[in-house]
C-alpha cells in the first residue's frame, strides 16, 4: 500500500508565486480543483495552508464548499494586528469549515514578541474549534526555546530533507511528548532538481553536495524525487510530509514515486552528506 496517507498537500502555490523552480506562477482555480480531487482519490488525508498564503484559503474553500471532501486542514496565524480568534474565524469562513484539524503559529519571531497569543491558541483548542495547536519552525533554536519555556504544543512543522536533518536529534523526545511531526521542504524548495550550472552564486557552496546527489541517483538509475521523498516518508517519527504541487501531474508523479523502496546503500549515502554550510539550508538566507 502506498504511503499517501502521510502526504500533505502544501498550498502556498495556490495563493502566491512561490518556489525557485515554479515556472507557472500561481496555480489556477481549475488546477486547484483537479489537484484536490486527485489527492482525495489517491488517499491523501490532509491540506496545509495559511492565512498568509495570499488567496490559498479562498482557493481551497472554493473547492470544498462545492464538494465537501474529507480533508483534515492545518492553517496558520501569521504576523497580524488582528487577534488570533479574528484571523482564525476569517480562515474558517474562507475555507468553509466549522473547525480545523491543526492551527500553527506561522512566524516564530512574532510569537516571541507577543507570547500572550499562545493563550488564544489554547482557548481555541479547549473550545473544540481545533484539534491540535503548535508552531511552524525554521531552526532548532526555536524548538529549544519552546522546550526550555515548557510550552505545551501537540503539532510541529519544520524543514527536513536529505540535506537538512538538523531536527533529527529531537525526534525521540517529541514522540515521547506525543507531538505530531509534519515536515516540509522535502525537495529543498526544488533545489535538488535545479541544473547545477544554473545554481546562483550565493548557493555555490552547496554545489558539491548537489553534484554528489545527482551522480548517486544516476549511478543507481533512480530519480532524485524517489530518493528524497521516500527517505523522509519512511521515517517512522514523521507523521506527515508537506509537498507543494503546481499541477495535478506533479502530484501524480509524487504519488507514483512512493512505490520506490529505499535500500541500506541509500541511507548510507544520505548519512555521508554531512552539510557544513547549515545556514544555506534555510531558504530565508538565499536572497
Backbone bond lengths (Angstrom), bond angles and torsions (degrees), N, CA, C in turn:
res aa  C-N    CA-C-N  psi(-1)  N-CA   C-N-CA  omega(-1)  CA-C   N-CA-C  phi
1 X - - - 1.468 - - 1.526 110.17 -
2 X 1.323 116.06 135.87 1.453 120.32 -179.79 1.521 110.73 -70.00
3 X 1.353 115.10 154.33 1.462 120.34 -177.48 1.524 112.22 -89.91
4 X 1.338 117.03 35.75 1.465 118.79 -176.93 1.519 112.32 -65.45
5 X 1.349 116.73 -22.45 1.465 118.17 179.22 1.533 111.94 -67.44
6 X 1.344 116.66 -11.97 1.470 120.30 175.10 1.525 112.50 -93.92
7 X 1.319 117.03 -14.10 1.462 119.95 179.18 1.522 110.47 -74.13
8 X 1.320 115.96 140.10 1.467 122.64 174.71 1.531 106.95 -124.22
9 X 1.335 116.62 128.55 1.459 119.46 179.86 1.523 109.68 -77.36
10 X 1.329 116.32 113.78 1.463 121.49 174.72 1.514 109.10 -83.12
11 X 1.331 116.73 134.01 1.470 119.32 -167.53 1.523 114.14 -121.87
12 X 1.318 118.15 19.68 1.466 118.09 178.06 1.527 110.53 -59.28
13 X 1.356 117.24 -34.85 1.469 121.02 179.24 1.525 112.89 -68.23
14 X 1.344 116.49 -17.63 1.462 119.55 178.29 1.532 111.01 -70.56
15 X 1.341 115.26 -19.74 1.466 117.61 -174.92 1.512 115.38 -126.58
16 X 1.347 117.06 -10.59 1.467 121.71 -176.93 1.526 110.26 -144.66
17 X 1.338 116.57 158.54 1.464 120.71 166.97 1.522 106.82 -77.10
18 X 1.341 117.39 122.38 1.464 119.08 -170.06 1.522 110.12 -152.17
19 X 1.337 115.48 143.17 1.469 121.02 174.57 1.516 112.21 98.59
20 X 1.325 117.21 136.76 1.461 120.38 -173.79 1.529 112.32 -71.58
21 X 1.329 117.55 -17.35 1.471 120.03 178.56 1.522 112.57 -106.55
22 X 1.320 117.28 5.94 1.464 120.40 -178.82 1.529 109.80 -79.40
23 X 1.339 115.32 103.69 1.464 120.65 -178.75 1.536 111.94 -93.11
24 X 1.322 116.90 -9.27 1.462 120.08 -169.64 1.527 114.42 -98.02
25 X 1.337 117.18 -6.41 1.456 118.77 -175.52 1.514 110.99 73.88
26 X 1.319 114.71 -162.95 1.464 119.86 -178.20 1.526 110.65 -63.74
27 X 1.327 115.85 140.13 1.470 121.48 -178.44 1.534 109.91 -67.38
28 X 1.328 117.04 135.31 1.470 120.56 179.37 1.526 110.58 -71.44
29 X 1.325 116.00 159.84 1.462 119.82 -179.72 1.525 111.35 -63.09
30 X 1.321 117.50 -37.78 1.479 120.47 178.16 1.524 110.82 -61.67
31 X 1.344 115.47 -40.20 1.460 119.31 -179.85 1.528 110.69 -69.81
32 X 1.337 117.30 -37.13 1.473 121.36 175.18 1.529 109.41 -57.77
33 X 1.331 116.60 -45.51 1.476 121.34 177.81 1.524 110.47 -56.02
34 X 1.335 115.42 -47.56 1.476 120.56 -177.51 1.526 111.41 -65.33
35 X 1.327 116.18 -42.47 1.471 121.02 -178.89 1.525 110.46 -61.99
36 X 1.337 116.04 -48.03 1.470 119.10 -176.69 1.532 111.28 -69.91
37 X 1.321 117.25 -35.05 1.471 119.87 177.17 1.526 110.17 -63.87
38 X 1.334 115.98 -46.03 1.469 119.24 -179.51 1.533 110.74 -67.63
39 X 1.331 116.65 -39.33 1.464 120.41 177.96 1.524 110.27 -57.33
40 X 1.323 116.22 -43.19 1.459 120.98 -179.01 1.521 111.92 -62.98
41 X 1.342 117.30 -48.22 1.473 119.60 -176.85 1.525 112.18 -71.73
42 X 1.341 116.89 -21.90 1.466 118.85 -178.61 1.533 112.81 -90.90
43 X 1.337 116.65 0.73 1.460 119.66 173.39 1.515 116.10 99.15
44 X 1.337 117.33 6.95 1.468 120.30 175.90 1.530 108.12 -71.80
45 X 1.340 115.64 135.15 1.468 119.61 -172.76 1.533 113.86 -108.51
46 X 1.344 117.42 -12.62 1.461 118.36 -167.88 1.525 112.93 -138.90
47 X 1.340 114.90 148.14 1.468 123.45 174.78 1.527 107.71 -122.30
48 X 1.329 115.39 138.05 1.470 121.25 176.11 1.528 108.78 -113.61
49 X 1.334 116.03 129.92 1.460 120.26 179.11 1.526 109.80 -145.51
50 X 1.318 116.50 -171.01 1.464 121.49 176.85 1.516 109.25 -160.36
51 X 1.324 115.38 150.52 1.471 121.81 172.80 1.525 109.99 -58.26
52 X 1.341 116.90 -26.10 1.469 122.26 -175.80 1.528 113.38 -87.02
53 X 1.335 118.38 -2.45 1.461 120.35 -176.96 1.531 111.99 -88.37
54 X 1.297 117.20 50.89 1.463 120.03 176.91 1.515 111.98 55.38
55 X 1.331 116.22 -121.85 1.478 121.32 -177.44 1.529 112.63 -97.29
56 X 1.330 116.84 17.71 1.470 120.73 -175.84 1.528 112.77 -58.16
57 X 1.325 117.26 -50.35 1.472 119.26 -178.62 1.530 111.04 -61.66
58 X 1.337 116.89 -38.11 1.471 120.63 177.40 1.533 110.31 -61.48
59 X 1.339 115.76 -43.70 1.472 120.66 -177.34 1.530 111.01 -64.22
60 X 1.332 116.20 -41.87 1.474 120.84 178.21 1.527 109.67 -65.36
61 X 1.330 115.13 -46.95 1.465 120.56 -179.62 1.515 112.74 -60.19
62 X 1.331 116.20 -35.95 1.460 120.88 179.00 1.531 111.52 -59.37
63 X 1.333 115.65 -35.68 1.467 121.02 177.29 1.526 110.16 -75.78
64 X 1.336 116.27 -50.82 1.465 120.66 -170.88 1.530 113.51 -70.96
65 X 1.333 116.52 -25.49 1.471 118.82 177.65 1.531 111.08 -70.68
66 X 1.341 116.07 -30.31 1.468 120.29 177.86 1.527 111.97 -86.96
67 X 1.338 114.62 -34.10 1.466 120.26 -176.59 1.531 107.80 -138.06
68 X 1.332 117.75 93.46 1.469 120.85 -173.35 1.536 113.64 -69.86
69 X 1.331 115.54 73.55 1.469 121.49 179.70 1.527 109.62 -66.18
70 X 1.340 117.14 145.50 1.468 120.62 -170.16 1.536 114.58 -82.79
71 X 1.335 116.97 50.33 1.462 119.88 178.44 1.522 111.53 -82.57
72 X 1.323 116.32 144.19 1.457 121.32 163.23 1.533 106.84 -83.15
73 X 1.323 116.95 137.04 1.468 120.00 -176.67 1.529 110.21 -118.76
74 X 1.337 114.30 133.31 1.464 121.83 172.45 1.520 107.10 -112.72
75 X 1.321 117.07 126.42 1.464 120.41 174.22 1.527 109.23 -124.67
76 X 1.338 115.31 179.57 1.466 119.03 -172.67 1.525 111.20 -140.24
77 X 1.324 113.78 148.49 1.465 121.60 176.14 1.527 108.57 -98.97
78 X 1.353 117.77 116.97 1.465 120.43 -177.36 1.531 111.61 -91.88
79 X 1.323 116.09 -174.60 1.470 120.59 170.17 1.521 107.02 -56.34
80 X 1.304 116.72 127.77 1.465 118.74 -177.37 1.518 111.05 -160.12
81 X 1.328 115.32 147.27 1.463 120.13 172.26 1.524 110.25 -81.55
82 X 1.339 116.05 -16.58 1.460 120.29 177.32 1.521 109.87 -78.99
83 X 1.313 116.41 154.81 1.459 120.69 178.87 1.530 110.68 -69.62
84 X 1.330 115.90 161.61 1.462 121.23 177.21 1.527 109.87 -58.02
85 X 1.332 117.03 -45.92 1.465 120.29 -176.58 1.531 111.34 -65.07
86 X 1.349 117.27 -35.15 1.469 120.55 -179.89 1.524 110.92 -68.42
87 X 1.329 116.56 -44.39 1.468 120.73 179.51 1.530 110.01 -67.03
88 X 1.331 116.31 -42.25 1.464 121.04 178.91 1.531 110.55 -59.25
89 X 1.313 115.57 -45.29 1.470 120.74 -179.63 1.534 110.58 -62.16
90 X 1.335 115.55 -40.53 1.466 119.99 178.47 1.535 110.73 -65.06
91 X 1.341 116.35 -39.42 1.469 120.22 177.21 1.526 110.81 -62.22
92 X 1.332 116.80 -42.72 1.473 120.25 177.90 1.526 110.72 -58.94
93 X 1.346 115.97 -43.29 1.473 120.70 179.76 1.517 110.55 -63.01
94 X 1.325 116.46 -46.33 1.469 120.65 179.72 1.526 110.95 -59.91
95 X 1.338 115.86 -41.94 1.470 121.52 -174.92 1.524 112.94 -83.96
96 X 1.322 116.43 -13.54 1.460 119.86 -177.89 1.515 112.56 69.34
97 X 1.318 116.35 36.58 1.468 122.15 -177.70 1.535 110.63 -122.50
98 X 1.327 115.29 155.65 1.467 120.08 176.33 1.517 111.50 -95.49
99 X 1.326 116.31 -18.42 1.462 121.00 177.25 1.532 108.53 -157.00
100 X 1.321 115.53 170.71 1.467 121.19 -179.94 1.518 109.90 -126.16
101 X 1.323 114.92 157.75 1.466 119.57 174.90 1.527 110.19 -73.15
102 X 1.329 116.08 -47.07 1.458 119.43 -177.03 1.513 111.93 -138.18
103 X 1.339 115.61 150.22 1.468 121.67 176.43 1.516 107.86 -139.93
104 X 1.347 115.18 124.61 1.459 120.68 -173.36 1.522 112.15 -119.84
105 X 1.320 115.80 149.87 1.463 121.25 166.30 1.528 106.41 -71.99
106 X 1.324 116.31 121.80 1.464 120.06 -174.29 1.529 112.50 -81.21
107 X 1.335 116.71 -42.27 1.467 120.50 -175.10 1.529 109.77 -116.80
108 X 1.326 115.49 109.48 1.457 120.91 -171.26 1.521 112.76 -64.16
109 X 1.337 116.86 -36.84 1.470 119.47 -179.83 1.522 110.93 -63.09
110 X 1.332 116.23 -34.63 1.471 120.22 177.89 1.538 109.72 -64.65
111 X 1.323 115.59 -42.00 1.473 120.16 176.72 1.527 111.09 -62.67
112 X 1.323 117.58 -42.18 1.474 119.82 -179.09 1.525 111.66 -63.16
113 X 1.331 115.25 -34.24 1.470 118.97 177.95 1.520 112.37 -78.06
114 X 1.333 116.35 -25.64 1.467 121.23 -179.21 1.522 109.98 -132.81
115 X 1.329 118.00 65.20 1.472 119.91 -175.47 1.529 113.63 -61.51
116 X 1.334 116.34 -18.21 1.469 119.67 -179.25 1.530 112.13 -64.91
117 X 1.348 117.73 -18.53 1.472 118.83 -179.49 1.528 111.29 -65.14
118 X 1.331 116.47 -22.64 1.465 118.38 -178.30 1.523 111.91 -62.22
119 X 1.318 116.72 -33.06 1.460 120.26 179.36 1.525 110.55 -61.47
120 X 1.335 116.81 -33.01 1.466 120.67 177.77 1.537 110.88 -66.37
121 X 1.320 116.68 -35.43 1.468 121.02 175.53 1.525 110.27 -64.53
122 X 1.328 115.28 -44.58 1.463 120.88 179.64 1.533 110.31 -59.59
123 X 1.334 116.07 -39.58 1.473 120.35 179.94 1.533 111.41 -67.79
124 X 1.339 116.43 -40.81 1.470 119.53 177.52 1.531 110.42 -58.41
125 X 1.322 115.65 -40.58 1.465 120.11 179.76 1.533 110.59 -68.73
126 X 1.315 116.76 -43.87 1.475 119.93 -178.30 1.528 111.51 -65.81
127 X 1.336 116.20 -26.70 1.471 121.07 178.21 1.535 111.97 -82.69
128 X 1.349 116.82 -3.71 1.455 120.72 179.30 1.523 114.65 78.77
129 X 1.332 116.13 14.22 1.463 119.49 -179.58 1.525 112.21 -82.75
130 X 1.331 116.28 -18.86 1.457 121.42 177.92 1.527 108.13 -146.15
131 X 1.333 116.54 142.95 1.468 120.33 -177.26 1.519 112.56 -82.89
132 X 1.359 116.24 -39.76 1.463 119.42 -175.99 1.528 110.27 -136.12
133 X 1.325 115.68 141.28 1.465 120.88 -178.84 1.522 109.61 -125.43
134 X 1.319 115.58 150.90 1.455 117.51 -179.13 1.515 112.91 -179.49
135 X 1.324 115.38 -146.89 1.465 121.57 -169.60 1.528 111.32 -138.86
136 X 1.322 114.71 146.22 1.456 121.98 166.26 1.530 106.29 -96.54
137 X 1.327 116.26 119.62 1.464 121.20 -173.55 1.527 111.43 -114.33
138 X 1.337 114.85 159.57 1.467 121.17 175.66 1.515 112.25 -119.69
139 X 1.335 117.14 -30.17 1.466 120.01 -174.46 1.530 111.03 -131.50
140 X 1.328 115.50 155.93 1.465 120.01 177.73 1.524 110.91 -67.40
141 X 1.328 117.46 -25.45 1.473 120.75 176.65 1.527 110.48 -61.26
142 X 1.317 116.23 -37.85 1.465 119.91 178.56 1.528 111.09 -65.45
143 X 1.318 116.47 -41.91 1.467 120.03 177.37 1.526 110.51 -64.16
144 X 1.315 116.52 -43.62 1.453 120.27 179.87 1.527 110.86 -61.17
145 X 1.319 116.02 -37.13 1.469 121.60 177.47 1.536 109.93 -59.45
146 X 1.325 116.77 -45.03 1.469 120.84 179.86 1.529 111.09 -63.55
147 X 1.337 116.04 -42.82 1.464 120.31 -179.60 1.525 111.21 -67.17
148 X 1.332 115.92 -41.06 1.474 120.33 179.73 1.522 111.66 -63.99
149 X 1.344 115.44 -31.35 1.468 120.10 -177.61 1.529 112.94 -97.70
150 X 1.344 115.45 11.17 1.473 121.35 175.04 1.533 113.70 53.75
151 X 1.329 115.59 39.92 1.472 119.55 177.30 1.532 107.89 -76.85
152 X 1.324 115.85 130.89 1.466 121.07 -175.53 1.534 109.81 -95.85
153 X 1.325 117.19 95.57 1.461 123.21 -179.86 1.528 108.70 -117.34
154 X 1.335 116.36 159.12 1.472 117.75 178.48 1.525 113.50 -130.43
155 X 1.341 117.85 9.23 1.466 121.30 175.66 1.518 109.09 -147.74
156 X 1.325 116.32 130.53 1.466 121.71 176.61 1.513 109.62 -129.87
157 X 1.345 114.90 145.50 1.466 120.42 169.62 1.519 107.95 -127.43
158 X 1.340 116.28 133.53 1.465 119.73 178.12 1.527 109.53 -155.60
159 X 1.346 117.37 165.76 1.466 120.11 -179.55 1.521 112.05 -73.51
160 X 1.325 114.92 141.83 1.465 120.71 176.47 1.521 107.94 -160.35
161 X 1.317 116.09 125.65 1.462 120.88 179.28 1.522 109.46 -158.84
162 X 1.322 117.26 -177.57 1.468 119.95 -174.44 1.529 113.01 -65.97
163 X 1.339 117.83 -18.36 1.468 120.77 174.13 1.527 111.88 -93.62
164 X 1.317 116.21 -36.92 1.472 121.61 -171.20 1.534 110.40 -113.56
165 X 1.331 115.53 98.67 1.474 120.27 -177.93 1.537 110.47 -121.81
166 X 1.335 114.90 33.22 1.464 120.17 -173.72 1.534 113.60 -65.64
167 X 1.335 116.74 -28.26 1.469 119.83 -177.97 1.529 112.83 -82.72
168 X 1.324 116.23 -8.37 1.465 121.50 -171.90 1.528 113.39 -53.88
169 X 1.319 117.07 -39.55 1.473 120.28 -176.35 1.529 112.22 -63.92
170 X 1.334 116.32 -19.62 1.473 120.37 -178.90 1.528 112.87 -89.69
171 X 1.325 117.65 -11.04 1.469 119.94 -173.32 1.531 113.64 -54.53
172 X 1.345 118.88 -50.32 1.474 118.25 -178.48 1.531 113.08 -60.32
173 X 1.332 115.88 -40.63 1.471 119.84 -179.80 1.525 111.16 -65.34
174 X 1.321 117.38 -41.75 1.463 120.98 179.76 1.525 111.04 -64.51
175 X 1.324 116.36 -40.30 1.467 119.43 178.73 1.526 111.40 -66.07
176 X 1.335 115.10 -37.65 1.470 119.94 178.05 1.529 110.25 -61.02
177 X 1.311 115.48 -33.18 1.473 121.06 179.46 1.528 112.59 -83.73
178 X 1.331 117.09 -2.78 1.463 120.56 179.52 1.521 114.10 77.59
179 X 1.329 116.73 22.18 1.467 121.12 -178.19 1.533 109.96 -81.48
180 X 1.324 115.98 134.00 1.461 121.52 174.38 1.532 108.30 -83.29
181 X 1.337 116.59 129.58 1.467 121.76 -175.08 1.521 110.49 -108.78
182 X 1.337 115.03 120.15 1.460 121.50 171.37 1.527 107.75 -112.98
183 X 1.320 117.25 133.99 1.458 120.25 177.93 1.524 110.16 -114.42
184 X 1.315 115.04 153.50 1.466 121.30 177.80 1.532 108.53 -130.87
185 X 1.325 115.72 179.46 1.464 122.03 176.08 1.528 111.89 63.20
186 X 1.335 116.03 37.80 1.467 121.06 -177.20 1.532 111.76 -62.33
187 X 1.345 116.21 -29.07 1.464 120.69 177.85 1.532 111.35 -108.46
188 X 1.323 116.17 18.08 1.470 123.25 -177.46 1.534 110.21 49.31
189 X 1.332 113.58 52.85 1.473 123.62 179.87 1.526 112.62 53.08
190 X 1.318 116.86 34.31 1.464 121.51 176.14 1.511 114.59 88.70
191 X 1.331 117.40 -1.54 1.468 120.29 -178.99 1.529 111.86 -61.61
192 X 1.340 116.97 -34.14 1.465 120.19 -178.46 1.538 112.22 -59.17
193 X 1.334 116.30 -28.77 1.470 120.67 -175.48 1.522 113.33 -95.20
194 X 1.307 116.69 -8.19 1.463 121.22 -174.49 1.528 110.58 -67.01
195 X 1.326 115.77 139.62 1.455 120.96 172.65 1.531 107.88 -58.51
196 X 1.314 116.41 123.22 1.465 120.37 -172.18 1.525 111.83 -59.72
197 X 1.332 116.94 -33.29 1.469 119.48 179.59 1.528 111.71 -69.26
198 X 1.350 116.45 -17.13 1.466 120.33 -178.16 1.536 113.16 -98.66
199 X 1.332 116.51 2.46 1.469 119.90 179.29 1.522 109.53 -67.40
200 X 1.343 116.64 128.55 1.465 118.47 -174.58 1.526 111.79 -69.78
201 X 1.312 114.81 159.52 1.458 122.19 -169.99 1.528 112.85 -55.51
202 X 1.308 116.13 -38.42 1.472 120.20 -178.44 1.536 111.51 -57.37
203 X 1.354 115.57 -30.71 1.464 120.91 -175.77 1.536 113.53 -99.34
204 X 1.333 116.56 7.51 1.467 119.82 -178.90 1.533 114.17 -55.16
205 X 1.356 119.58 -33.96 1.469 118.33 177.40 1.532 113.65 -60.84
206 X 1.349 117.33 -19.43 1.467 120.27 179.13 1.531 112.43 -87.99
207 X 1.336 117.19 -9.20 1.472 120.29 -176.30 1.536 114.00 -57.94
208 X 1.344 119.38 -42.26 1.473 118.35 179.08 1.530 112.97 -59.35
209 X 1.332 116.64 -37.01 1.469 120.54 179.27 1.526 110.37 -70.79
210 X 1.338 116.40 -39.32 1.460 120.35 178.07 1.529 110.42 -65.03
211 X 1.331 116.18 -39.70 1.463 120.28 177.80 1.534 110.98 -62.45
212 X 1.325 115.71 -41.83 1.474 120.07 176.90 1.529 110.97 -61.09
213 X 1.333 115.59 -43.45 1.464 121.13 -179.26 1.532 110.41 -62.77
214 X 1.326 116.64 -48.76 1.466 120.78 -179.13 1.535 110.50 -62.52
215 X 1.333 116.21 -42.29 1.475 120.45 -179.33 1.529 111.41 -64.95
216 X 1.323 115.87 -42.07 1.471 119.83 -178.95 1.532 110.48 -62.79
217 X 1.338 116.09 -45.75 1.463 119.59 -178.14 1.537 111.20 -66.59
218 X 1.330 116.18 -34.39 1.461 121.17 176.37 1.532 110.21 -64.02
219 X 1.312 114.98 -45.25 1.464 121.81 179.99 1.534 111.07 -63.58
220 X 1.336 115.34 -40.90 1.469 121.20 -179.16 1.525 112.59 -80.18
221 X 1.349 114.78 -9.67 1.470 121.35 -176.75 1.522 111.38 57.51
222 X 1.328 114.08 46.85 1.469 120.81 177.25 1.523 109.25 -129.49
223 X 1.329 115.30 163.23 1.464 120.23 176.98 1.537 109.13 -86.28
224 X 1.322 114.62 149.27 1.471 119.75 178.34 1.532 110.33 -57.55
225 X 1.355 116.37 -40.63 1.467 118.31 -178.12 1.529 112.31 -65.98
226 X 1.325 117.03 -29.11 1.469 119.38 176.55 1.530 110.69 -62.74
227 X 1.311 115.12 -45.91 1.455 120.47 -179.73 1.530 111.01 -68.87
228 X 1.326 115.70 -49.81 1.470 120.96 -172.93 1.527 112.65 -65.31
229 X 1.327 117.04 -47.50 1.460 120.10 -176.10 1.523 112.00 -72.29
230 X 1.311 117.10 -43.35 1.460 119.21 -176.84 1.525 112.85 -71.08
231 X 1.329 116.82 -31.62 1.466 119.21 176.31 1.530 110.36 -58.66
232 X 1.326 115.87 -44.63 1.472 120.26 -177.71 1.524 111.10 -75.35
233 X 1.336 116.64 -44.77 1.471 119.65 -173.70 1.529 111.63 -68.87
234 X 1.344 117.25 -24.29 1.464 120.83 179.34 1.520 113.72 -86.14
235 X 1.337 116.59 -0.87 1.465 119.88 176.73 1.529 108.58 -75.21
236 X 1.314 117.03 118.32 1.477 121.10 -173.26 1.528 113.03 -67.45
237 X 1.329 117.78 -18.49 1.466 120.66 178.49 1.530 111.97 -77.31
238 X 1.338 116.21 -22.16 1.466 121.12 -173.69 1.524 110.34 -91.77
239 X 1.336 115.83 126.76 1.466 121.65 -176.77 1.521 113.12 -91.70
240 X 1.334 116.77 -27.15 1.457 120.08 -178.30 1.511 111.13 -154.80
241 X 1.341 115.52 145.09 1.464 121.45 -179.35 1.527 108.53 -122.99
242 X 1.323 115.71 114.70 1.465 121.58 -179.06 1.527 109.53 -78.98
243 X 1.329 116.72 123.35 1.468 120.79 174.65 1.529 108.44 -122.92
244 X 1.328 115.55 127.67 1.458 120.07 176.05 1.518 109.21 -84.82
245 X 1.330 117.05 133.96 1.467 120.28 179.08 1.524 110.26 -129.77
246 X 1.344 115.62 141.17 1.461 121.99 179.03 1.527 111.90 -97.40
247 X 1.345 115.90 -25.60 1.472 120.78 -175.66 1.525 109.56 -141.18
248 X 1.323 115.26 160.50 1.462 119.65 177.49 1.528 110.15 -67.23
249 X 1.342 116.90 -32.07 1.467 120.24 177.28 1.528 110.82 -62.23
250 X 1.327 115.90 -39.62 1.463 120.68 178.39 1.528 110.45 -62.85
251 X 1.325 116.90 -41.91 1.460 120.61 177.81 1.527 110.62 -64.67
252 X 1.337 116.89 -43.75 1.467 120.51 178.50 1.529 110.27 -59.05
253 X 1.326 115.98 -41.26 1.465 121.20 178.90 1.526 110.81 -61.90
254 X 1.338 116.50 -42.82 1.470 120.56 178.69 1.524 111.70 -65.49
255 X 1.333 116.59 -39.57 1.467 120.46 177.99 1.526 109.96 -65.32
256 X 1.331 116.50 -41.30 1.467 120.86 -178.67 1.534 112.29 -62.68
257 X 1.338 117.88 -37.58 1.472 119.38 -176.30 1.529 112.16 -71.00
258 X 1.329 117.00 -10.15 1.467 119.41 178.70 1.526 112.38 -69.46
259 X 1.341 116.25 -10.03 1.470 119.81 175.37 1.524 111.89 -74.31
260 X 1.321 116.02 -16.98 1.462 121.47 -177.11 1.524 110.84 -68.46
261 X 1.326 116.20 141.97 1.466 120.79 179.00 1.533 110.10 -111.01
262 X 1.318 115.18 121.98 1.475 121.73 176.12 1.538 108.92 -67.59
263 X 1.329 116.77 138.76 1.474 120.15 174.92 1.531 109.53 -113.87
264 X 1.308 116.76 167.39 1.466 121.26 -177.38 1.526 112.48 -56.53
265 X 1.338 116.33 -37.69 1.475 120.41 -179.88 1.532 110.87 -61.42
266 X 1.346 117.10 -34.34 1.464 120.58 178.50 1.525 110.34 -65.12
267 X 1.319 115.46 -43.53 1.468 120.14 -179.36 1.529 110.36 -66.37
268 X 1.330 116.03 -40.46 1.468 119.82 177.02 1.524 110.97 -61.11
269 X 1.340 115.94 -41.55 1.464 119.55 178.70 1.526 110.94 -62.88
270 X 1.321 116.62 -47.03 1.472 120.85 -178.73 1.529 110.66 -62.67
271 X 1.333 116.30 -40.95 1.473 120.14 177.26 1.526 112.06 -61.54
272 X 1.345 116.18 -28.33 1.471 119.94 -178.72 1.526 112.32 -77.41
273 X 1.329 116.91 -14.07 1.470 120.83 179.71 1.530 109.80 -81.61
274 X 1.280 116.18 77.79 1.466 120.51 -177.21 1.528 109.42 -89.67
275 X 1.335 116.06 88.07 1.466 121.17 -175.02 1.527 109.98 -70.93
276 X 1.312 115.68 120.97 1.473 119.46 -179.03 1.531 111.87 -88.33
277 X 1.329 116.37 -27.94 1.476 120.74 -176.15 1.533 109.90 -86.87
278 X 1.326 115.64 65.47 1.475 121.19 -172.56 1.530 112.69 -57.47
279 X 1.337 116.40 -34.62 1.475 118.80 -175.81 1.529 111.49 -63.65
280 X 1.342 117.56 -26.40 1.465 120.89 -179.35 1.535 112.18 -80.60
281 X 1.309 116.68 -6.72 1.464 119.70 176.65 1.524 111.45 -80.60
282 X 1.333 116.70 -10.13 1.456 122.12 177.02 1.531 108.84 -100.11
283 X 1.362 118.08 110.52 1.462 120.53 -177.17 1.521 114.07 -56.34
284 X 1.325 117.93 -20.66 1.464 120.82 176.08 1.534 110.38 -56.99
285 X 1.339 116.30 -29.52 1.467 121.25 -177.41 1.532 113.45 -92.09
286 X 1.320 117.07 10.10 1.466 119.26 -176.11 1.534 113.20 -83.33
287 X 1.309 117.30 -22.83 1.480 119.72 -175.45 1.528 110.79 -81.42
